[in-house]
Amino acid sequence: MDTLIHSLNNLFAQLGLPSDQNAIENFIKTHSPLARNILLPDASFWTPVQASFLREEILNDADWAEVIDQLNEKLHSID
């Protein structure tokens, strides 16, 4: 079984968001730090479809789970 490796750029494109590096950095700056008690899919800035995708991919430990975890860390970090 082949495991796909996705990047943050791919994830943002999958979510229907601008996926260039500057757009990703701006998104993270705008929406972080996310409170520790808020799970990534429960954040208020996602559409229902985006939240559902994030939740399902994490629960199923799917191909996207690793990069979703990276985004989760970035949004919960205080830089």
C-alpha positions in Angstrom: 0.0 0.0 0.0 1.4 3.4 -1.0 1.2 6.2 1.5 0.8 9.6 0.0 2.8 12.5 1.6 0.9 15.8 1.5 2.2 19.3 2.1 0.5 22.2 3.8 0.1 23.7 0.3 -1.8 20.5 -0.8 -3.9 20.6 2.3 -4.9 24.3 1.8 -5.8 23.5 -1.8 -7.8 20.5 -0.7 -9.7 22.8 1.8 -10.4 25.3 -1.0 -8.1 27.9 0.4 -5.3 29.9 -1.2 -2.4 27.6 -1.1 0.7 29.7 -1.8 3.2 30.1 1.0 2.3 33.7 1.8 -1.4 32.9 2.0 -0.6 29.9 4.4 1.6 32.1 6.6 -1.1 34.8 6.7 -3.8 32.3 7.6 -1.7 30.9 10.4 -0.9 34.4 11.7 -4.5 35.5 11.5 -6.0 32.4 13.3 -3.3 31.7 15.9 -2.9 31.0 18.6 -5.8 28.7 18.8 -6.9 28.0 22.4 -5.5 24.7 23.6 -9.0 23.5 24.5 -10.3 23.9 20.9 -9.7 21.0 18.6 -8.6 22.0 15.1 -11.8 20.9 13.4 -13.9 22.7 16.0 -12.3 26.1 15.3 -14.9 28.7 14.2 -13.1 29.7 11.0 -13.7 26.5 9.1 -16.8 25.9 7.0 -18.8 22.8 7.9 -17.3 20.9 4.9 -13.8 21.9 5.9 -14.3 20.9 9.5 -15.8 17.6 8.5 -12.9 16.8 6.2 -10.4 17.6 8.9 -12.3 15.5 11.5 -12.7 12.5 9.3 -9.1 12.5 8.1 -7.8 12.7 11.7 -10.2 10.0 13.0 -9.4 7.6 10.2 -5.6 8.3 10.4 -5.8 8.9 6.7 -3.1 10.2 4.3 -3.9 13.7 5.3 -3.5 13.2 9.1 0.2 14.0 9.3 -0.1 17.4 7.6 -3.3 18.2 9.5 -1.3 17.5 12.7 1.4 20.0 11.4 -1.3 22.6 10.9 -2.8 21.9 14.3 0.6 22.5 15.9 1.2 25.7 14.0 -2.2 27.1 14.9 -1.9 26.2 18.6 1.7 27.6 18.8 2.6 31.1 20.1 5.5 32.3 18.0 
